[in-house]
Amino acid sequence: MPKKNSPPSPAKSGLLAFSYSKLSMYEECPLKYKFKYIDKLKEEPKFYFAFGNSVHAALEFLYSVKAPPFPPLEDLLAEFRRDWGLKSWAEKGYKLESRADADLLKGLEMLKAYYAHNREKFKPPFLVEYSTDVEVDGLLVRIIADRIEYKGGGEIEIIDYKTGRDVKRAPAQLYMYQKISELDPRLKDKIAETYGQRVSSVKINRLLYYHVPTLKEYVFERAGDREIGGFWERVLGAAESIRGLKYDPTPGEQQCNWCDFKKFCPIQSGAPVVRQPELLGTPDPVEALVDRYGRLKEKMAQLNAQLAEVAAQLGGAAEARGTSELAGTEFTAKVKKRTGFSFKDKAAVKAVLDRFDLYQKALTLTHSGIAGLLKDDSDIPIAARRELLAQAEDRTDFDIEVFPKV
């Protein structure tokens, strides 16, 4: 389907524009990715894409209502015909006009069956053909969700239509939807606009592929951190290779037979493979490692900030309930309270330590190191203690230990 949002310029922001389709193509063949996205070589039109696009357009028309009634079946079929007629059969990638005519009839019958099967369940969805671009880990990632249903409490369900063969599908594309939609700040705003609810976060309830030709739903429950983490390592690995200009071909009967770039491919033509680094200068692998380390450190800082926030909330809950142990559905948490001092003006504190020659006694210029000097049994001058206390603020922290429930 056409992309409806204009993303920020990746070139200006230093981000790598990415999507699930780009990941799939790079994993299929890095050289094919280069031909399409770097060299911008033209692909031949695919009739199955044209067919799928027209079905999607019809379903978008059907669900683009704010309130019942929904369009009658005749209008739905008319919308399919309208979109189908925007291009000739040859422009859509058909070799024979008769094959295009057969697919037109197939699409009409498919939509009739869909309408009859679902008409009793029609309700206005939260969003239709929702396109968004989210910055994460040095990437600008785009997703386009066919339909999103709102379940309340910040929870959503994403539906992705499929119109090709009925095959077993891996949930990787849905992992991308889950990862990006839960990071997308626009969704929280749209929930507030549509339902008048202010939510602190958006969470996937479940995701599903809807196979329109057979009316089958393939449901995937919300993925866990392990699945999402493993998938995201795949994404970051592919992105790192792309930044490193690694575009070696990976020939295979399946991908090569259907490739539009055979005449440009050294494997197909028999010419030697010319690697991109030889043309543009060999990239320093250390640069990629440094950048990746920096991105991981940024992510760690974000996670540590979230952990501190949640720890404070758990500490407050433990105090309110008069207990040091809290239970979740998956983990048990033991909460221990720590009190001490914090020091905002490190320069002023350092000046005190230098003036009284206490820097070595503090060991390090950290909250705990400086606070150690203020203990009752600490042998420091009274004047130094007084000046340090003037810089100190009371601080409460909570140490949280978690244990998986057995």
N, C-alpha and C positions, 0 to 999 in steps of 0.2 A: 504494500500500500504506500501511497505517497507520504513523505515525511512532512509533518505539518508544523513543526517547530524549527526555528533557526537557532542552532546552538551557538554558544560563544566560539570565536575563532580559536581553534587549537593552536595555530601558529602564534597568535598573540599571547596566549596564556601559557605556552610551553607544554601543553598537554597533548597526549596522543589520543586522537579520536578513535573510539573502539565500540564494538557491538558484538552480539553473539554470532551474527553472520560472518563478521571479520575473523573471529576466533575459529569458527568452523572451517573457513577457507584456508586460513594459515595452517591449521592442523592437517588439513587435507593435502595441501601442497604450498609451501612457502613461496615458490616461484610464481604460482598462479596468483597468490595474494599480491605479489609485486606487480605482475602484469595488470591486474585490475585496479588496485588502489594507489599504487605509486606511479606506474607508467600511464594509467588511465586509458588502457586499450579497450576498445569497444567489444562487448560481448554480443553474440547473436541473441535475438529475442527468443524466449522460451514460452511455448504455448501453455504449458502447465502453470507458469506464473500468471499469464494473462487470465486463465480460467479462475485461478484462486483469487486474483485481485478483484474480478467482477463479483464473485460470491461474497467476498469481504465487503465490497461496496454496498451490496444489497442488504447484508446483515447490519452494516453500520446505519443505513437508511431506516431499517426496521426499528432499531433500538434507540435512535436519536430522538426520543420524545421525553418531555419533562413529566408528562402525566398521561394516563389513558384518555382516549382510545388509541390503540396502536394502528398503524396503517393496515388496510385490508390486504388480502393476499394479492389482489389484482395490481395494487400499487407496488408491492414488493417485486412482483415479476416484471413490471414495467421498468422499475429501477435497474434490475439486472440487465434487461434488454438495452436500456439507455447506455449503461456503462460498457456493455459488450460492443455496442455499435460505435464507440469512440475511435476504434482502430479497425483497419481491414484485417481479413484473415491472415494475409501475408505479414502485415506489421506485427501481428500477435505471435508469429513464429510457426504458423501452420504451413505444411507443404502442400496440402490439398484443401480446397474450399469445403469439400464434403465432410472432412474431419472436423472442421470448425463448426459446421452446421450441426453435426452430431453432438458436439460439446455444448452448443447452445441449448439444445433440447435436454441434454443431461443436466445442465445447470438449472433449468426451469423445473424439472421433475424433482431434483434434489431440494430445491427451496420449497416446493409444495409439500414435500414430506416433512421438512423441518418445521414449517408453519403448523401443519396439522399435529405434529408430535408435541410442540411446545406452546401452542396458543393458550392453553389453560394456565400456563405458568408465566406468561408474559408479565413483566413488571419493569418500570423504568430503572435502568442500571445506574450505578454511581457515575461511571465514565465509559465512553466508547472511543476506541482508537486513540488511546491516551499515549502521547509521545512526550518523552522527557529526556534531558541530558543532565547527568550528575557527575560532578568531579570527585574522584576517589583514587588515591594511590598514584597520582600522576597521570591518570587517564580521564578522558571525558567520555563517559559511557552512555550510550543511547539505548533505550528500550521503547518498543511500541506495543502496548497491551491492547488486544482486540476488545476486551470487555472487562470491567472491574465492578464487582458487586461489593457493597458495604455491609458488614455484618454487625456493626456497632462496636463501641469501645475502642475505636482505632483499628479494628481488624478488617481485613479485606480478603476477597477471593478474586483471583485472576483467571480468566478463561482465554485460551488461545485456540482459534479455529484451525483445523487441518482439512485440506480438501484433496490430498493425494491418496496414495495407496494406504490401506489399513495395515500398518506395520507396528511392531513393538518399538516404542520410542523411549529414549533415555531422558531423564529429567533435567539434563544440563541446561537447556534453554530456560526452564522454569527456575533453576537456581539463579540464573542471571536476573530474572524478574524479581525474585525474592531479595537478592542482595541490593539491587539498585532501588527498588520501590521503597524499601525500609530506610534508605538513606535520603530519599527525595523529600526536601522540605516543602515542595509545592503540594504534595498530597495532603499534608496536615491543613494547609490553607484551604484546599478544595473541600475537605470534610467540613470545615467550619462554615464555608460559604453555602454548601448544599444542605447540611443537616443541622447547622447551628451548634455543633459540638466542638469544643476546644480539646484536642487530644495532645498528650505529650509526645507520643510516638505512633508510628504506623507499623502494624505487624501482620504478616501474611497468615491467614487462617488455613487456606489450602489453595492449591493450584491445579488446573486441569486442562488437558487437551480435549477439545470437542471435535470428533471426527464427523464432519457434516454428512458425507455420503452414507454412513452407516448409522448415524445418530448415537454413536457410542461416546461415553465419557470415560476418559482415563484419568483418574483422580490421584493426586500426589499430596499427601499431608505435608505440613510445614517441615522443611528440612532442618536438621540439627546443625550445630556449629561445626561438627566434624565434616559433614557433607559440604556445607558452604565453604569451609576453610580449604578443603581439598580442591574444590572447583576453582576457588579464587587463586590458588597457587598455579593452576593451569593457566588462568588468565594472565597473571603477572609474569609467568615464564614465557608465554607467547609474546607479550608486550616487550619484555626484555630482549628477546631475540629479534624482534622487529626494530627496536632501537639500535641493536647491534648490527643491523643490515644483513641478517642471516636469511638469505632467500634461496637456499639450495633446493633443487627440485626433488620431489619424492615420487618417482614414477610408480604406476600400478595400473593394471588392466582396467579397473573400474573408473578411476579418475581420469586416466589419459584418453579413454574412448570417448568421453563426453566433454572433453576440454575444448573451449573455443580458441585457445591460444596455441594450438599445435604448431602452426607455421613459425611462431616466434620461439618455440621451446627447443633448446639444444639437444634434449633427449630425443625428441621426435625427428629433428632434422639431421642428427648425427654429428652436429658441430660440437666442439669442446665447450664445456660449461665455463662461462666467464663469471666469476664471483663478484658480487657488488663491491666488497671491500677493495679489490684490485683497482676498481674504477674511481672510488672516492677516498681511498686511503684507509688503511686498516684501523678499525676503531680499537681503542684501548679498552680491554675487558675490565680493567680496574675502574674506569669511569662508570661503567654500568653497575659494578659492585658498590661503589661509593653512593651513587644515586639510589640504589635499592636500599642500602643501609639507612640513608637519610629518610627515605619514605617509611621504612619500618620504625625508625625512631619517632617520627611524627605520629605514626599510628599508636605506638606505645604510650606516648605522652597523652594522646586523646583517651586511650583506655585507662591509664592511671588516673586521669581526672574523673572519669566515670566511676571507677572503683572507689575513689575517695568520696564521691557524692553518695553512692549507694551505701558505703560503710557508715557514713554519718546518719543516713536514714535508718539503717538497721540498728545502730547504736541507740538512737532515739526510741525506736520501737522496743528494744530490749529493756531500756530504763522504764518506759511507760508500763510495760507488762511485769516488771520486777523479776526478770529472768535473764540468764546469760546464754540461754540456748533457744534458737528459733528454728522452725521446721518449714521447709518448702516441700514441693512434691517430689523433687529429685535429690535435694541436698539438705543436710542439717548444718546450721551455722552456730558456732560458738563465739560469743562476743566478749571481748575484754577491753575495758576502758583504761585509757592512759591519759594522765594530765601532765602538763608541763608548761614550758614557755616557748613563744615564738618571737623572732626578732626581725622586724621589717627593714630597719635601717642598718644593713650590714656594714656600711662604711663607718657609721658612728660607733658600732660595736667594736670594729677592728681598731679604731682609734683608742678606745678604752684599753683593749688588750695590749696594744703597743705601749701605751703610756705606763702601764703597770707591769710590763714585761711578762704578760700572762699568755702570750700566743702559744707557747709550747705546752702549757698546762691544758689549754682548750683542745689540743691535738688537731682539731679541724674546725674550720669556720662553718659549723653546722648547728642547727637548733639544739641537737642533743649534746654536742660537744661544749657549746657555750653554757647550756643549762646545767651541765655537770659542775661548773664552777660555782653555781648558786646553791648547791646542796649545803645543808647545815654543817657537815663535817669537812667542807672544802676550806683549805687553808689559804685564803686570799685576803688582801687588805679590806677593811670595812668600807673604805671610800670606793674601791673598785666594785665591791658587791653592790653598793648603793647606786653607782652609775649604770651598772649593767641592769639592775632591776628597773631603773628608769626607762630603759630601752625595751624591756620585756613586756609581752602581753600574754595573758593566760591562754593556754591552748589545750583543747581536748581532742584526742584521737581515739579511734576504735580499731583494735586488731581483730580481724575476722578470720576464723579458721572454718573451712567448709569440708564436709565429709559426704561422699555419696551415700544415699540411703541403700541399705541392703534389702 
